[in-house]
């Protein structure tokens, strides 16, 4: 919340903060052959819930007006299954289920994670 207060102080009057967050708890993982499984991002969605509480506080304090726009899907593309597992294993609040990791271990083509992303605009008041 302190960061949002500092951002508010730095904005021009009625300036806008664009807040985008992946919000899928189980985003699907696909290869050209189809869906292979899903990542477990429940830990990440818990973090987003905490962020939402803090945003609600600064909105309640009259610093910002919040407007949520329709969500959209973003595909993160990786060169191979092992590249996805290595990278995603370092994402905060994210786990690669063992069965998915096993399916991707030998995949040498592209792999995608399809995440629903929320777009929220915070207008400084």
N, C-alpha and C positions, 0 to 999 in steps of 0.2 A: 504494500500500500504506500509506503514511503516513496518508492520509485514513481508511482503515479502522481503523487503530490509534487515531486521534483519535475516530472514531465509537464504537469499543468503549469508550473511556474515558468517554464521555458517556452511555452507555446505563445504564439501571437493570440490576441483576443479572438475567440471563436475558432481557434485552430482545431484540427482534427487529428486524432491518433487512430491509425488503422491497426486493428488487432485481429490477427488470424491465428487460429489454433486448430490442430488436428483434434477431432473429437470422437473418432471411432474407437470403441473398446476392442473390437475384433476385425481389423481391416483385412480384406482378402489379399492373398498373394497368388499371382497368376504367372503362368508361362504361356507360350504360344499354344501349348496343348490344353490349356484350361486352368481352372482354379486348383491350386495345390493345397490350400489350407488357409489359415488366418493367423496373424500375429496376436499375441496377448498383450494389449495395451491398457489393461484395466488400471495398472498403477499410474499410467499417464493421465487417464481420465480423472483419477482422484486428485492429481495435481491441478488439473484444469478446474475442477470444482472449487479448490482452494483459491485459485486466481479469480474465479467468478465471485466468490464471497468478498474479496478485496475490492473488485470493481464495483460491486453493489454498495460497498461502504462509501467510496468516493462519489458515487452517483448520489447516494443518500445525503452526503455532506454538501451537495450542490456544486461540486467542482466540475462534473461532466454530465452531459446527457448521453445516454447510450442508445444506439440503434443497431439491432442485429439484422443483417441481410440474409438472404437465402444462402444455404451452404452449397458447396460444390465439391467435386471429387478431384483430387490431385493424385497423379500416378508418379511414384518415385521408381525410376528404372535402374536396374543393376545389370552388370555384364554377365553375371553367372549366379547360380544358387549359392555357392560358397561366399561370394562377395556380399550378397544380401545378408547372409547369416552373420558374417564377420562385422559388417557395418551396423546392422540393426541390433545386434547384441550389446552395442554400446549406447543405444538410445535410452534415455532416462525413462523409467516406468514401463519398459517394453521387454517382453520375453519371446523367444522363438520356441514354440512347443517342440519337444523332441521329435515327434513324428514328422512335423513339417521340416525340421532341420535334416532329418534322414532322407526325405523325398528330394530335397534340394541339393544334397551333398554331391551328387554326380552330375547335376544339370549345368551344362556349359554355355547355354544360350541365355538370352535376356530373361529377366524376372522382374515383375512389377509388384509394388505394394500400392493399393488403392485406398487412400485415406479421405474420409469426409472431413472437410475443413470449414469451420465456422468463420464468417466475416462479421466483425463488429466494428462500428464506428463510434468513437468517443469524442464528442464535441465539447471543447472547453467552454465553461459558462463563466 
